[in-house]
Amino acid sequence: GDSVTQMEGPVTLSEEAFLTINCTYTATGYPSLFWYVQYPGEGLQLLLKATKADDKGSNKGFEATYRKETTSFHLEKGSVQVSDSAVYFCALKWATGSYQLTFGKGTKLSVIP
Amino acid sequence: DAGVTQSPTHLIKTRGQQVTLRCSPKSGHDTVSWYQQALGQGPQFIFQYYEEEERQRGNFPDRFSGHQFPNYSSELNVNALLLGDSALYLCASSYTGDVQPQHFGDGTRLSIL
């Protein structure tokens, strides 16, 4: 079945460092891909999405490009802030025929001043 | 504009009891999905309701049931609670279309003693 694999955490970075969180997926076909962020004590917030190959999703300085050749959707940010400390989830969803989001296990990011 | 609201925020039950969790979708949304998030894991899809019917179900036993009301709000019921049911239960809403992103509430933290 479909699955999403994220890099193991936790990840600790200094403020203004470059961030990459790897995400790869296993699925037959081309699902829509998402990054969600979960701040402590809160639910998930949609960070960005891409619905087809080579699409780039971006929001709040974060970017991710849908790479079908490597079945990847890596999250990047050029300069992280303390306020970016959270758990980040990669997820996939089919455009038709299925209504569920399939999530990775999440990657906890801590940014220190 | 209120987002997805869930109640209660926290709940403590004992094994064998039954519990009901509630969710009000974001204004304009007509579809409600429920997810279970165990500690340190990504959310797992339980089921989705649309037009007061369950239209897709994840890999959860029949102890998990739900309901959607004419105003689109929803309930999640869990019978015969087990210790393993301890988790954060997330409700997500969306507008009918398959490709619409799901918006999450802050969840209900259920603890089973």
Interface residues (C-beta under 8 A of the other chain):
Chain A: V4 S32 F34 Y36 G41 E42 G43 L44 Q45 L46 K49 T51 F89 A91 W94 A95 T96 G97 S98 Y99 Q100 L101 T102 F103 G104 K105 G106
Chain B: V4 Q6 T31 S33 Y35 G40 Q41 G42 P43 Q44 F45 Q48 Y50 R55 Q56 G58 L90 A92 D98 V99 P101 Q102 H103 F104 G105 D106 G107
